[in-house]
Amino acid sequence: MSIQINLDVMMAKRKMRLKTLSEAVGITEANLSVLKNGKAKAIRFSTLERLCRVLDCQPGDLLAFEPSEDEESPQQ
């Protein structure tokens, strides 16, 4: 399983460049790039909140859960 980050999709929808988002959110371009490219291992809720505020979106617009194919579904 993995969490996919759709920051690049939301940035494209809002026609926002990395530098502009970086300045608005208060995070370095390098850290936003790590997040955008799916290399981040974690994200603070405060960062997620600022991203949602600036991009005018919900956390679910930025994050998606994608189970891996070899995982079994949970027993009910």
N, CA, C and O atoms as a printed pandas DataFrame, in Angstrom:
     atom_number atom_name residue_name chain_id  residue_number  x_coord  y_coord  z_coord
0              1         N          MET        A               1    0.843   -1.179    0.000
1              2        CA          MET        A               1    0.000    0.000    0.000
2              3         C          MET        A               1    0.881    1.233    0.000
3              4         O          MET        A               1    2.032    1.212    0.437
4              5         N          SER        A               2    0.307    2.291   -0.498
5              6        CA          SER        A               2    1.070    3.528   -0.489
6              7         C          SER        A               2    0.118    4.717   -0.576
7              8         O          SER        A               2   -1.010    4.616   -1.060
8              9         N          ILE        A               3    0.610    5.813   -0.100
9             10        CA          ILE        A               3   -0.117    7.068   -0.186
10            11         C          ILE        A               3    0.475    7.852   -1.351
11            12         O          ILE        A               3    1.680    8.105   -1.394
12            13         N          GLN        A               4   -0.367    8.227   -2.274
13            14        CA          GLN        A               4    0.064    9.013   -3.430
14            15         C          GLN        A               4   -0.176   10.490   -3.139
15            16         O          GLN        A               4   -1.196   10.856   -2.555
16            17         N          ILE        A               5    0.751   11.319   -3.540
17            18        CA          ILE        A               5    0.628   12.763   -3.336
18            19         C          ILE        A               5    0.326   13.403   -4.685
19            20         O          ILE        A               5    1.081   13.242   -5.643
20            21         N          ASN        A               6   -0.773   14.121   -4.749
21            22        CA          ASN        A               6   -1.223   14.735   -5.998
22            23         C          ASN        A               6   -1.011   16.246   -6.004
23            24         O          ASN        A               6   -1.816   16.996   -6.554
24            25         N          LEU        A               7    0.067   16.671   -5.395
25            26        CA          LEU        A               7    0.357   18.101   -5.320
26            27         C          LEU        A               7    0.535   18.698   -6.711
27            28         O          LEU        A               7    0.068   19.806   -6.974
28            29         N          ASP        A               8    1.202   17.977   -7.595
29            30        CA          ASP        A               8    1.425   18.484   -8.946
30            31         C          ASP        A               8    0.113   18.685   -9.698
31            32         O          ASP        A               8   -0.019   19.624  -10.483
32            33         N          VAL        A               9   -0.859   17.802   -9.457
33            34        CA          VAL        A               9   -2.173   17.916  -10.100
34            35         C          VAL        A               9   -2.879   19.183   -9.631
35            36         O          VAL        A               9   -3.406   19.947  -10.439
36            37         N          MET        A              10   -2.884   19.400   -8.297
37            38        CA          MET        A              10   -3.560   20.588   -7.761
38            39         C          MET        A              10   -2.848   21.873   -8.198
39            40         O          MET        A              10   -3.498   22.881   -8.475
40            41         N          MET        A              11   -1.534   21.834   -8.259
41            42        CA          MET        A              11   -0.790   23.012   -8.717
42            43         C          MET        A              11   -1.155   23.332  -10.168
43            44         O          MET        A              11   -1.321   24.498  -10.526
44            45         N          ALA        A              12   -1.278   22.307  -10.991
45            46        CA          ALA        A              12   -1.639   22.517  -12.393
46            47         C          ALA        A              12   -3.060   23.068  -12.503
47            48         O          ALA        A              12   -3.317   23.968  -13.301
48            49         N          LYS        A              13   -3.979   22.531  -11.706
49            50        CA          LYS        A              13   -5.363   23.023  -11.734
50            51         C          LYS        A              13   -5.443   24.488  -11.324
51            52         O          LYS        A              13   -6.266   25.242  -11.844
52            53         N          ARG        A              14   -4.591   24.882  -10.398
53            54        CA          ARG        A              14   -4.594   26.268   -9.913
54            55         C          ARG        A              14   -3.613   27.156  -10.686
55            56         O          ARG        A              14   -3.480   28.348  -10.408
56            57         N          LYS        A              15   -2.930   26.549  -11.662
57            58        CA          LYS        A              15   -1.937   27.260  -12.477
58            59         C          LYS        A              15   -0.918   27.966  -11.586
59            60         O          LYS        A              15   -0.622   29.149  -11.755
60            61         N          MET        A              16   -0.396   27.198  -10.635
61            62        CA          MET        A              16    0.542   27.752   -9.663
62            63         C          MET        A              16    1.906   27.090   -9.827
63            64         O          MET        A              16    2.008   25.871   -9.959
64            65         N          ARG        A              17    2.929   27.899   -9.816
65            66        CA          ARG        A              17    4.295   27.397   -9.928
66            67         C          ARG        A              17    4.825   27.041   -8.547
67            68         O          ARG        A              17    4.311   27.513   -7.533
68            69         N          LEU        A              18    5.848   26.212   -8.517
69            70        CA          LEU        A              18    6.444   25.761   -7.264
70            71         C          LEU        A              18    6.956   26.939   -6.439
71            72         O          LEU        A              18    6.776   26.974   -5.222
72            73         N          LYS        A              19    7.586   27.894   -7.097
73            74        CA          LYS        A              19    8.133   29.054   -6.378
74            75         C          LYS        A              19    7.018   29.866   -5.717
75            76         O          LYS        A              19    7.152   30.291   -4.570
76            77         N          THR        A              20    5.935   30.076   -6.435
77            78        CA          THR        A              20    4.800   30.836   -5.905
78            79         C          THR        A              20    4.181   30.111   -4.717
79            80         O          THR        A              20    3.890   30.733   -3.695
80            81         N          LEU        A              21    3.979   28.802   -4.842
81            82        CA          LEU        A              21    3.405   28.006   -3.755
82            83         C          LEU        A              21    4.334   28.010   -2.554
83            84         O          LEU        A              21    3.882   28.129   -1.415
84            85         N          SER        A              22    5.618   27.881   -2.801
85            86        CA          SER        A              22    6.615   27.885   -1.739
86            87         C          SER        A              22    6.536   29.166   -0.918
87            88         O          SER        A              22    6.546   29.126    0.312
88            89         N          GLU        A              23    6.459   30.290   -1.599
89            90        CA          GLU        A              23    6.385   31.578   -0.911
90            91         C          GLU        A              23    5.078   31.726   -0.144
91            92         O          GLU        A              23    5.072   32.254    0.969
92            93         N          ALA        A              24    3.976   31.268   -0.721
93            94        CA          ALA        A              24    2.664   31.403   -0.083
94            95         C          ALA        A              24    2.507   30.499    1.134
95            96         O          ALA        A              24    1.842   30.860    2.104
96            97         N          VAL        A              25    3.123   29.326    1.076
97            98        CA          VAL        A              25    2.975   28.342    2.152
98            99         C          VAL        A              25    4.071   28.510    3.210
99           100         O          VAL        A              25    3.878   28.139    4.368
100          101         N          GLY        A              26    5.199   29.059    2.820
101          102        CA          GLY        A              26    6.302   29.232    3.762
102          103         C          GLY        A              26    7.157   27.989    3.910
103          104         O          GLY        A              26    7.655   27.695    4.997
104          105         N          ILE        A              27    7.326   27.261    2.819
105          106        CA          ILE        A              27    8.141   26.046    2.792
106          107         C          ILE        A              27    9.136   26.205    1.643
107          108         O          ILE        A              27    8.809   26.787    0.609
108          109         N          THR        A              28   10.333   25.694    1.824
109          110        CA          THR        A              28   11.336   25.833    0.771
110          111         C          THR        A              28   10.898   25.107   -0.504
111          112         O          THR        A              28   10.152   24.129   -0.453
112          113         N          GLU        A              29   11.365   25.592   -1.615
113          114        CA          GLU        A              29   11.074   24.930   -2.891
114          115         C          GLU        A              29   11.595   23.499   -2.881
115          116         O          GLU        A              29   10.960   22.598   -3.429
116          117         N          ALA        A              30   12.746   23.293   -2.260
117          118        CA          ALA        A              30   13.332   21.945   -2.206
118          119         C          ALA        A              30   12.411   20.982   -1.458
119          120         O          ALA        A              30   12.195   19.857   -1.911
120          121         N          ASN        A              31   11.867   21.410   -0.319
121          122        CA          ASN        A              31   10.974   20.538    0.448
122          123         C          ASN        A              31    9.663   20.297   -0.291
123          124         O          ASN        A              31    9.134   19.186   -0.263
124          125         N          LEU        A              32    9.139   21.314   -0.943
125          126        CA          LEU        A              32    7.917   21.125   -1.733
126          127         C          LEU        A              32    8.172   20.190   -2.909
127          128         O          LEU        A              32    7.303   19.398   -3.275
128          129         N          SER        A              33    9.344   20.279   -3.494
129          130        CA          SER        A              33    9.696   19.405   -4.603
130          131         C          SER        A              33    9.747   17.948   -4.155
131          132         O          SER        A              33    9.292   17.060   -4.876
132          133         N          VAL        A              34   10.294   17.700   -2.979
133          134        CA          VAL        A              34   10.336   16.339   -2.421
134          135         C          VAL        A              34    8.915   15.817   -2.246
135          136         O          VAL        A              34    8.620   14.669   -2.581
136          137         N          LEU        A              35    8.052   16.653   -1.729
137          138        CA          LEU        A              35    6.656   16.275   -1.529
138          139         C          LEU        A              35    5.960   16.048   -2.871
139          140         O          LEU        A              35    5.254   15.055   -3.048
140          141         N          LYS        A              36    6.157   16.948   -3.791
141          142        CA          LYS        A              36    5.524   16.874   -5.116
142          143         C          LYS        A              36    5.937   15.620   -5.879
143          144         O          LYS        A              36    5.132   15.027   -6.597
144          145         N          ASN        A              37    7.183   15.225   -5.720
145          146        CA          ASN        A              37    7.698   14.063   -6.448
146          147         C          ASN        A              37    7.457   12.739   -5.728
147          148         O          ASN        A              37    7.924   11.690   -6.172
148          149         N          GLY        A              38    6.728   12.791   -4.619
149          150        CA          GLY        A              38    6.378   11.556   -3.912
150          151         C          GLY        A              38    7.510   10.943   -3.123
151          152         O          GLY        A              38    7.449    9.762   -2.780
152          153         N          LYS        A              39    8.534   11.706   -2.830
153          154        CA          LYS        A              39    9.691   11.184   -2.097
154          155         C          LYS        A              39    9.585   11.414   -0.587
155          156         O          LYS        A              39   10.393   10.889    0.180
156          157         N          ALA        A              40    8.594   12.193   -0.162
157          158        CA          ALA        A              40    8.449   12.507    1.267
158          159         C          ALA        A              40    7.954   11.282    2.031
159          160         O          ALA        A              40    7.137   10.512    1.525
160          161         N          LYS        A              41    8.449   11.113    3.236
161          162        CA          LYS        A              41    8.028   10.010    4.100
162          163         C          LYS        A              41    6.924   10.438    5.052
163          164         O          LYS        A              41    6.229    9.593    5.617
164          165         N          ALA        A              42    6.756   11.744    5.235
165          166        CA          ALA        A              42    5.752   12.259    6.169
166          167         C          ALA        A              42    5.423   13.698    5.794
167          168         O          ALA        A              42    6.159   14.358    5.061
168          169         N          ILE        A              43    4.291   14.163    6.321
169          170        CA          ILE        A              43    3.903   15.565    6.157
170          171         C          ILE        A              43    3.220   16.002    7.446
171          172         O          ILE        A              43    2.399   15.273    8.004
172          173         N          ARG        A              44    3.560   17.171    7.902
173          174        CA          ARG        A              44    2.927   17.706    9.113
174          175         C          ARG        A              44    1.520   18.174    8.771
175          176         O          ARG        A              44    1.260   18.651    7.666
176          177         N          PHE        A              45    0.624   18.032    9.729
177          178        CA          PHE        A              45   -0.731   18.519    9.524
178          179         C          PHE        A              45   -0.739   20.022    9.275
179          180         O          PHE        A              45   -1.550   20.514    8.491
180          181         N          SER        A              46    0.147   20.749    9.928
181          182        CA          SER        A              46    0.196   22.199    9.730
182          183         C          SER        A              46    0.597   22.528    8.287
183          184         O          SER        A              46    0.095   23.492    7.709
184          185         N          THR        A              47    1.489   21.737    7.713
185          186        CA          THR        A              47    1.886   21.926    6.320
186          187         C          THR        A              47    0.729   21.592    5.392
187          188         O          THR        A              47    0.448   22.326    4.445
188          189         N          LEU        A              48    0.063   20.482    5.670
189          190        CA          LEU        A              48   -1.084   20.070    4.874
190          191         C          LEU        A              48   -2.179   21.139    4.928
191          192         O          LEU        A              48   -2.808   21.450    3.917
192          193         N          GLU        A              49   -2.394   21.689    6.108
193          194        CA          GLU        A              49   -3.402   22.744    6.271
194          195         C          GLU        A              49   -3.053   23.976    5.432
195          196         O          GLU        A              49   -3.921   24.540    4.767
196          197         N          ARG        A              50   -1.785   24.392    5.462
197          198        CA          ARG        A              50   -1.374   25.568    4.684
198          199         C          ARG        A              50   -1.496   25.310    3.183
199          200         O          ARG        A              50   -1.916   26.188    2.429
200          201         N          LEU        A              51   -1.128   24.100    2.753
201          202        CA          LEU        A              51   -1.264   23.751    1.340
202          203         C          LEU        A              51   -2.727   23.810    0.910
203          204         O          LEU        A              51   -3.050   24.351   -0.148
204          205         N          CYS        A              52   -3.613   23.248    1.742
205          206        CA          CYS        A              52   -5.042   23.255    1.418
206          207         C          CYS        A              52   -5.591   24.676    1.376
207          208         O          CYS        A              52   -6.411   25.010    0.521
208          209         N          ARG        A              53   -5.136   25.499    2.297
209          210        CA          ARG        A              53   -5.614   26.885    2.343
210          211         C          ARG        A              53   -5.183   27.641    1.077
211          212         O          ARG        A              53   -5.998   28.315    0.447
212          213         N          VAL        A              54   -3.921   27.529    0.714
213          214        CA          VAL        A              54   -3.396   28.259   -0.447
214          215         C          VAL        A              54   -3.962   27.714   -1.754
215          216         O          VAL        A              54   -4.274   28.482   -2.664
216          217         N          LEU        A              55   -4.096   26.381   -1.851
217          218        CA          LEU        A              55   -4.594   25.768   -3.082
218          219         C          LEU        A              55   -6.119   25.671   -3.122
219          220         O          LEU        A              55   -6.694   25.213   -4.109
220          221         N          ASP        A              56   -6.766   26.106   -2.040
221          222        CA          ASP        A              56   -8.224   26.062   -1.940
222          223         C          ASP        A              56   -8.751   24.663   -2.264
223          224         O          ASP        A              56   -9.547   24.472   -3.183
224          225         N          CYS        A              57   -8.276   23.686   -1.471
225          226        CA          CYS        A              57   -8.662   22.306   -1.694
226          227         C          CYS        A              57   -8.801   21.570   -0.365
227          228         O          CYS        A              57   -8.564   22.146    0.697
228          229         N          GLN        A              58   -9.177   20.323   -0.424
229          230        CA          GLN        A              58   -9.304   19.460    0.744
230          231         C          GLN        A              58   -8.102   18.513    0.786
231          232         O          GLN        A              58   -7.477   18.272   -0.247
232          233         N          PRO        A              59   -7.765   17.966    1.974
233          234        CA          PRO        A              59   -6.652   17.014    2.056
234          235         C          PRO        A              59   -6.790   15.845    1.079
235          236         O          PRO        A              59   -5.795   15.362    0.540
236          237         N          GLY        A              60   -8.017   15.398    0.856
237          238        CA          GLY        A              60   -8.249   14.300   -0.077
238          239         C          GLY        A              60   -7.940   14.650   -1.519
239          240         O          GLY        A              60   -7.763   13.760   -2.351
240          241         N          ASP        A              61   -7.874   15.940   -1.823
241          242        CA          ASP        A              61   -7.471   16.362   -3.163
242          243         C          ASP        A              61   -5.964   16.203   -3.353
243          244         O          ASP        A              61   -5.484   16.062   -4.478
244          245         N          LEU        A              62   -5.233   16.227   -2.256
245          246        CA          LEU        A              62   -3.769   16.137   -2.313
246          247         C          LEU        A              62   -3.248   14.731   -2.056
247          248         O          LEU        A              62   -2.179   14.367   -2.546
248          249         N          LEU        A              63   -4.002   13.928   -1.284
249          250        CA          LEU        A              63   -3.553   12.602   -0.883
250          251         C          LEU        A              63   -4.517   11.527   -1.364
251          252         O          LEU        A              63   -5.732   11.723   -1.337
252          253         N          ALA        A              64   -3.986   10.405   -1.801
253          254        CA          ALA        A              64   -4.810    9.272   -2.228
254          255         C          ALA        A              64   -4.146    7.979   -1.765
255          256         O          ALA        A              64   -2.925    7.840   -1.836
256          257         N          PHE        A              65   -4.954    7.040   -1.294
257          258        CA          PHE        A              65   -4.462    5.734   -0.871
258          259         C          PHE        A              65   -4.599    4.766   -2.031
259          260         O          PHE        A              65   -5.666    4.646   -2.632
260          261         N          GLU        A              66   -3.507    4.074   -2.343
261          262        CA          GLU        A              66   -3.533    3.086   -3.407
262          263         C          GLU        A              66   -2.932    1.781   -2.893
263          264         O          GLU        A              66   -1.719    1.683   -2.710
264          265         N          PRO        A              67   -3.789    0.771   -2.659
265          266        CA          PRO        A              67   -3.266   -0.505   -2.168
266          267         C          PRO        A              67   -2.415   -1.181   -3.244
267          268         O          PRO        A              67   -2.673   -1.044   -4.440
268          269         N          SER        A              68   -1.414   -1.898   -2.799
269          270        CA          SER        A              68   -0.593   -2.625   -3.771
270          271         C          SER        A              68   -1.353   -3.870   -4.213
271          272         O          SER        A              68   -2.208   -4.380   -3.488
272          273         N          GLU        A              69   -1.034   -4.345   -5.398
273          274        CA          GLU        A              69   -1.768   -5.471   -5.982
274          275         C          GLU        A              69   -1.607   -6.762   -5.193
275          276         O          GLU        A              69   -2.509   -7.600   -5.202
276          277         N          ASP        A              70   -0.476   -6.944   -4.508
277          278        CA          ASP        A              70   -0.231   -8.192   -3.794
278          279         C          ASP        A              70   -0.846   -8.212   -2.395
279          280         O          ASP        A              70   -0.748   -9.222   -1.698
280          281         N          GLU        A              71   -1.467   -7.132   -1.980
281          282        CA          GLU        A              71   -2.106   -7.082   -0.668
282          283         C          GLU        A              71   -3.476   -7.729   -0.709
283          284         O          GLU        A              71   -4.233   -7.569   -1.666
284          285         N          GLU        A              72   -3.773   -8.458    0.344
285          286        CA          GLU        A              72   -5.099   -9.030    0.455
286          287         C          GLU        A              72   -6.008   -8.020    1.125
287          288         O          GLU        A              72   -5.549   -7.199    1.920
288          289         N          SER        A              73   -7.284   -8.073    0.813
289          290        CA          SER        A              73   -8.212   -7.180    1.497
290          291         C          SER        A              73   -8.440   -7.708    2.913
291          292         O          SER        A              73   -8.348   -8.913    3.146
292          293         N          PRO        A              74   -8.740   -6.806    3.867
293          294        CA          PRO        A              74   -8.906   -7.212    5.257
294          295         C          PRO        A              74  -10.080   -8.148    5.434
295          296         O          PRO        A              74  -11.095   -8.035    4.746
296          297         N          GLN        A              75   -9.928   -9.079    6.369
297          298        CA          GLN        A              75  -11.000  -10.019    6.702
298          299         C          GLN        A              75  -12.101   -9.308    7.425
299          300         O          GLN        A              75  -11.840   -8.436    8.254
300          301         N          GLN        A              76  -13.343   -9.664    7.126
301          302        CA          GLN        A              76  -14.464   -9.037    7.827
302          303         C          GLN        A              76  -15.171  -10.012    8.690
303          304         O          GLN        A              76  -16.144   -9.657    9.355
